[in-house]
Amino acid sequence: LYIMLGPSIYPVDTVPAGNIVGIVGLGKHILKTATLCSTWACYPLRAMTFQSQPMVKVAIEPHSHKDLGKLEKGMQSLFQVDPVVEIGIDSST
């Protein structure tokens, strides 16, 4: 667990209610957002909605075909950690 305060993060064992926290090791279980609770009697919080549209569109490709798997893994990681990233494949190019 990490308490996140502006640009700083602090490792902690417990977190009081109302704080923003980072939890390491949930990447295999959560895509972007989730409601975590110590009881099953918890209603899921709604995902945050963003009013803005993507501002930059970038085309990328691997150096060689054998690096395609690394590129896909990296893009998936970026998609998981950034709530506004959108990834798509343009088959016409």
C-alpha positions as CSV (number, residue, x, y, z in Angstrom):
1,L,0.0,0.0,0.0
2,Y,1.1,3.5,-0.8
3,I,-0.4,6.8,0.2
4,M,-0.3,9.2,-2.7
5,L,0.2,12.9,-1.9
6,G,0.8,15.0,-4.9
7,P,4.0,13.9,-6.6
8,S,5.1,11.9,-3.6
9,I,4.2,8.3,-2.5
10,Y,4.7,6.9,1.0
11,P,4.7,3.1,1.8
12,V,2.2,2.3,4.6
13,D,0.7,-0.7,6.3
14,T,-2.8,0.8,6.8
15,V,-4.6,3.7,5.2
16,P,-7.3,5.8,6.9
17,A,-10.5,6.5,5.0
18,G,-10.5,9.4,2.6
19,N,-7.0,9.0,1.3
20,I,-5.9,8.2,-2.2
21,V,-3.9,5.0,-2.2
22,G,-1.9,2.9,-4.6
23,I,-2.0,-0.9,-4.3
24,V,0.8,-3.0,-5.9
25,G,0.0,-6.4,-7.4
26,L,-3.6,-5.9,-8.6
27,G,-2.8,-5.5,-12.3
28,K,-3.8,-9.1,-13.1
29,H,-7.2,-8.7,-11.5
30,I,-8.3,-5.1,-12.4
31,L,-8.2,-3.5,-15.8
32,K,-8.6,0.2,-14.9
33,T,-11.0,0.8,-11.9
34,A,-12.5,-1.3,-9.2
35,T,-14.2,-0.9,-5.8
36,L,-12.2,-2.6,-3.1
37,C,-13.9,-3.4,0.3
38,S,-13.4,-5.6,3.2
39,T,-17.0,-6.8,3.1
40,W,-19.3,-8.2,0.4
41,A,-22.0,-5.7,1.5
42,C,-20.4,-2.9,-0.5
43,Y,-21.9,-1.3,-3.6
44,P,-19.5,-0.8,-6.4
45,L,-18.5,2.8,-7.1
46,R,-19.1,4.0,-10.6
47,A,-16.1,4.4,-12.8
48,M,-15.0,8.0,-13.3
49,T,-16.0,9.6,-16.6
50,F,-13.8,12.0,-18.3
51,Q,-15.2,14.9,-20.3
52,S,-12.2,15.4,-22.5
53,Q,-11.4,13.6,-25.8
54,P,-7.9,12.3,-26.6
55,M,-5.8,15.2,-27.6
56,V,-3.0,13.4,-29.4
57,K,-3.1,10.4,-31.8
58,V,0.1,8.6,-32.5
59,A,0.9,5.7,-34.8
60,I,3.6,3.4,-33.6
61,E,5.1,0.1,-34.9
62,P,7.8,-2.2,-33.7
63,H,11.3,-2.1,-35.1
64,S,10.9,-5.6,-36.3
65,H,8.1,-8.1,-36.4
66,K,9.6,-10.2,-33.6
67,D,9.2,-7.2,-31.2
68,L,5.4,-7.0,-31.8
69,G,4.7,-9.0,-28.6
70,K,6.8,-6.5,-26.5
71,L,5.0,-3.6,-28.1
72,E,1.6,-5.1,-27.4
73,K,2.5,-5.8,-23.8
74,G,3.8,-2.3,-23.3
75,M,0.6,-0.8,-24.8
76,Q,-1.5,-3.0,-22.6
77,S,0.4,-1.8,-19.5
78,L,-0.1,1.8,-20.5
79,F,-3.8,1.2,-21.1
80,Q,-4.1,-0.2,-17.6
81,V,-2.4,2.6,-15.7
82,D,-3.8,5.6,-17.6
83,P,-7.5,6.1,-17.5
84,V,-7.7,8.3,-20.6
85,V,-5.5,6.2,-22.9
86,E,-7.3,4.7,-25.8
87,I,-5.6,2.1,-28.0
88,G,-6.8,0.9,-31.4
89,I,-5.6,-0.8,-34.5
90,D,-6.1,0.8,-37.9
91,S,-6.1,-2.1,-40.4
92,S,-6.1,0.3,-43.4
93,T,-2.5,1.3,-42.8
